[in-house]
């Protein structure tokens, strides 16, 4: 009877870790797709010694916010 309880605890623990480890790739995909990770990790990188990563992210955000130049009146349509 004792081994049944120990086996149940083991299986529940293994299932818990399997769900967590299986969910991490999905979470990473979701964060990359929506771009949420940059906002969450920025303060940590700045505080704990990764200023170059913070500066690089800042430059990426600036480039993403830039608009494409307006076409000149004589340019052919694309």
ChimeraX attribute file (.defattr): number of C-alpha atoms within 10 A of each C-alpha:
attribute: neighborCount
match mode: 1-to-1
recipient: residues
	/A:1	5
	/A:2	7
	/A:3	8
	/A:4	9
	/A:5	10
	/A:6	11
	/A:7	11
	/A:8	12
	/A:9	12
	/A:10	12
	/A:11	12
	/A:12	12
	/A:13	12
	/A:14	12
	/A:15	12
	/A:16	12
	/A:17	12
	/A:18	11
	/A:19	11
	/A:20	11
	/A:21	11
	/A:22	11
	/A:23	12
	/A:24	11
	/A:25	11
	/A:26	11
	/A:27	11
	/A:28	11
	/A:29	12
	/A:30	13
	/A:31	13
	/A:32	12
	/A:33	10
	/A:34	9
	/A:35	11
	/A:36	11
	/A:37	13
	/A:38	16
	/A:39	10
	/A:40	10
	/A:41	12
	/A:42	17
	/A:43	13
	/A:44	13
	/A:45	16
	/A:46	14
	/A:47	10
	/A:48	8
	/A:49	10
	/A:50	13
	/A:51	15
	/A:52	11
	/A:53	14
	/A:54	19
	/A:55	14
	/A:56	11
	/A:57	15
	/A:58	14
	/A:59	12
	/A:60	11
	/A:61	12
	/A:62	10
	/A:63	10
	/A:64	9
	/A:65	9
	/A:66	8
	/A:67	7
	/A:68	6
	/A:69	6
	/A:70	6
	/A:71	9
	/A:72	7
	/A:73	7
	/A:74	6
	/A:75	7
	/A:76	7
	/A:77	6
	/A:78	3
